Amino acid sequence: MAAPESGDAGVTARRDAARPRLAKGVRMRFDAARGRYVLLSPEAILILNPTGTEIVKLCDGQRTIAEIRSELRDRYGEIAADEARDFLDDLIARRGIEVNDD
C-alpha cells in the first residue's frame, strides 16, 4: 500500500470512530483492460491493488476504522497496525475517500 501524502485540511483516518466512504463523485469499477479495480473521479483514475480493493469495499460510511481493521484481521490474520489507516489517509489526500467523524 502507498504511503500517505499530505492532505489539504488535516483530515485523516486516525480516529478509530471515523467512518470512511467514497467521496462524492467517486466510483469504484472493475477495469477489464487493467484487470484491476479502479477509483474513478472527475480528476483522476486511481488503480487499486487487491488489498486496497478489499479496504475500499468496506468503506461504506457505516463501518468505523476500528471495524474495518477488525474485519481485515478476521479475513487475513495479522495486519500491520497502521497499514489500513495509512492507505485510507492516502486516499483521503487524493480525494477518493471522505470521512465522517461523528
Secondary structure, DSSP 8 states (H G I E B T S, - for coil): -------SS---S-STT-EEEE-TT-EEEEETTTTEEEEE-SS-EEE--HHHHHHHHT-BSSS-HHHHHHHHHHHHS---TTHHHHHHHHHHHTTSEEEE--
